[in-house]
């Protein structure tokens, strides 16, 4: 199955994927920018690095960028509580704002969590299993619509 970034690149649209190192390797030589982040980092450090690498990739004038943030899932997996989850969510929200502010009018942003929360109090015992996903098409001069799916 061809991924969205691969399909975009095959049509001449420069694409970037920012995610954990092993996952990013799948895209090497298939799209223009792959940036892997070590998954041994703390949730906060991983997401901070994802934000930093996403902002760097924007400087290369991509048309599609997929950025992964693992903080919420990993924080729950580590058994941390609501306060820590809240702090991570605020940090991810701040980063999504930085990315949207730095993005050009010509890019589609896909910002998502790694996968559904699979441990702790927030684990779902039955479907649907949902992943946090934000799609945004930046249009300067018009209200910004960020659709949370």
C-alpha positions as CSV (number, residue, x, y, z in Angstrom):
1,X,0.0,0.0,0.0
2,X,1.3,3.4,-0.9
3,X,1.3,6.0,1.9
4,X,0.0,9.5,1.5
5,X,3.6,11.1,1.6
6,X,4.8,8.6,-1.0
7,X,1.8,9.3,-3.3
8,X,2.4,13.0,-2.9
9,X,6.1,12.7,-3.7
10,X,5.4,10.5,-6.7
11,X,3.2,13.4,-8.1
12,X,6.1,15.9,-7.6
13,X,4.9,17.3,-4.3
14,X,7.8,17.6,-1.9
15,X,7.0,15.7,1.3
16,X,8.4,15.3,4.8
17,X,7.8,12.8,7.6
18,X,8.9,13.5,11.1
19,X,8.5,10.5,13.4
20,X,10.3,7.9,15.5
21,X,13.5,6.6,13.9
22,X,12.5,3.1,12.8
23,X,9.3,4.4,11.2
24,X,11.1,7.2,9.4
25,X,13.5,4.7,7.9
26,X,10.5,3.2,5.9
27,X,10.3,6.5,4.0
28,X,14.0,6.9,3.2
29,X,14.5,7.2,-0.6
30,X,10.8,7.4,-1.1
31,X,10.2,11.0,-0.1
32,X,12.3,14.1,0.1
33,X,12.7,14.5,3.9
34,X,12.7,11.8,6.5
35,X,13.6,12.8,10.0
36,X,13.8,10.1,12.7
37,X,13.7,10.7,16.4
38,X,15.1,8.2,18.9
39,X,12.3,6.6,20.8
40,X,14.4,6.3,23.9
41,X,13.7,10.0,24.7
42,X,11.2,11.0,27.3
43,X,7.7,11.9,25.9
44,X,8.4,15.6,26.5
45,X,11.8,15.4,24.8
46,X,10.5,13.4,21.9
47,X,7.7,15.8,21.2
48,X,10.1,18.8,21.6
49,X,12.4,17.2,19.0
50,X,9.5,16.5,16.7
51,X,8.5,20.1,16.9
52,X,12.1,21.3,16.2
53,X,12.5,18.9,13.3
54,X,9.1,19.9,11.9
55,X,10.1,23.6,12.0
56,X,13.4,22.7,10.2
57,X,11.6,20.8,7.5
58,X,9.2,23.7,6.9
59,X,12.2,25.8,5.8
60,X,12.7,23.4,2.9
61,X,9.3,24.4,1.4
62,X,7.5,21.1,1.6
63,X,4.0,20.7,0.2
64,X,3.0,17.9,2.7
65,X,4.4,17.4,6.1
66,X,3.4,14.6,8.5
67,X,4.6,15.1,12.1
68,X,4.1,12.5,14.9
69,X,3.8,13.4,18.6
70,X,3.9,10.5,21.1
71,X,3.6,12.4,24.4
72,X,0.0,11.6,25.4
73,X,0.2,7.9,24.6
74,X,3.6,7.4,26.2
75,X,2.7,9.4,29.3
76,X,-0.2,7.1,29.9
77,X,1.9,4.1,29.1
78,X,4.4,5.1,31.8
79,X,1.5,5.2,34.3
80,X,1.6,9.0,34.8
81,X,-1.6,10.8,35.8
82,X,-4.0,13.5,34.5
83,X,-1.6,16.4,35.4
84,X,1.2,15.0,33.3
85,X,-1.1,14.2,30.4
86,X,-2.5,17.8,30.6
87,X,1.1,19.2,30.5
88,X,2.0,17.1,27.5
89,X,-1.2,18.0,25.7
90,X,-0.5,21.7,26.3
91,X,3.0,21.3,25.0
92,X,1.8,19.5,21.8
93,X,-0.8,22.2,21.3
94,X,1.8,25.0,21.6
95,X,4.0,23.1,19.1
96,X,1.1,22.7,16.7
97,X,0.6,26.4,16.9
98,X,4.3,27.1,16.2
99,X,4.2,24.8,13.2
100,X,1.0,26.4,11.8
101,X,2.5,29.9,12.3
102,X,5.7,28.9,10.4
103,X,4.0,27.1,7.6
104,X,3.6,28.6,4.1
105,X,0.3,29.0,2.3
106,X,1.3,26.0,0.1
107,X,1.5,23.2,2.6
108,X,-0.8,20.5,4.0
109,X,0.1,19.7,7.6
110,X,-0.8,16.3,9.1
111,X,-0.1,16.3,12.9
112,X,-1.0,13.1,14.7
113,X,-0.4,10.9,17.7
114,X,1.6,7.7,17.4
115,X,-1.4,5.3,17.9
116,X,-4.3,5.0,20.3
117,X,-3.7,5.1,24.0
118,X,-3.1,1.4,24.8
119,X,-2.4,1.4,28.5
120,X,-3.5,2.9,31.8
121,X,-6.8,4.6,32.7
122,X,-7.4,5.9,29.2
123,X,-7.1,2.5,27.4
124,X,-10.2,1.5,25.5
125,X,-11.3,-2.0,25.9
126,X,-13.1,-2.1,22.6
127,X,-13.2,0.0,19.4
128,X,-13.3,2.4,17.9
129,X,-9.6,3.0,18.6
130,X,-8.8,6.6,17.7
131,X,-5.6,8.4,17.0
132,X,-5.3,12.1,17.6
133,X,-5.0,13.6,14.1
134,X,-5.0,17.3,13.0
135,X,-5.2,18.2,9.4
136,X,-4.6,21.8,8.4
137,X,-4.3,23.6,5.1
138,X,-2.8,27.0,5.8
139,X,-4.6,29.9,4.1
140,X,-3.3,33.3,5.1
141,X,-5.9,36.0,5.3
142,X,-8.7,33.5,6.0
143,X,-9.7,32.0,9.4
144,X,-7.6,29.0,10.2
145,X,-9.6,25.8,10.3
146,X,-7.9,23.0,12.2
147,X,-10.0,19.9,12.0
148,X,-9.5,17.4,14.8
149,X,-10.4,13.9,13.7
